[in-house]
Amino acid sequence: MIKALILYYLSIKPTHGYEIQKFIQLSGTDQWVKIQSGSIYYALTKLEKEKSIAVLREERTGSRVRKIYEITKQGMEEMHKEMENVLQTPIQTTGSPKFIIEPMLSILSEEELNGIIRGHIKELKEKKAYWEHWSEIKAGDKATKLVQLSFAMTIQSLENQIEWHEELLANLTKYRNDSDTMKQFILQFDADNENLQGGNSELDEKIHYLTQIKSMLAVDPNKAMDNLDSILEELKRQRSN
């Protein structure tokens, strides 16, 4: 997933590894999929060797040299493939890469997304029918409680995945519009901005990040506004304690 995130960011604008790392941290994405800062620079080096990205220029500050990367045509194609793979991958119980793809949905067209999601829902429903069939045979009254729970948890997981994808499909236009909003935010985001420096705590930075997103979403109020209000209030409360 780290590869898809980097390619997505660079598809919006050329930038350096530190900005990508900062954005991932402030957005909380690293908490979902446990991305280490070192893995970002490793992935950048690997993507450059694979010719998915290229060094646009180098910026020197004193003795420090910073590489500014841009995505290549090959990288754009690779990003599309990564997105399709993630959409067709079953959701894990925790930390699934799928939980962070909403801001990236605009990578694919609505028609492409529609076809991939519908195909995956069909696959999930077939799996659910398979497990329900064997549940009737193997997890009846005579089966141990452990066996019954094993089948029940598997079936419930598939039901949840079907519901998740049906929600995405039903409101695909809305979620893609939200993705466009995130793209505009990334275009304005600058990791070297003085507002993110000066010894601010991680908590202050997250409040700053969420406040900016909220101001952008204000032009199109929806449920995300309520969620952001709640998150901001909780973070502010924690800082004051």
ABEGO torsion letter per residue (X at the ends): XAAAAAAAAAAABBBBAAAAAAAAAAAGAAAAAGBBAAAAAAAAAAAAAAGABBBABBBBBEABBBBBBBBBAAAAAAAAAAAAAAAABBBBABGBAAAAAAAAAAABBAAAAAAAAAAAAAAAAAAAAAAAAAAAAAABAABBAAAAAAAAAAAAAAAAAAAAAAAAAAAAAAAAAAAAAAAAAAAABBAABAAABGGBBAAAAAAAAAAAAAAAAAABBBAAAAAAAAAAAAAAAAAAX
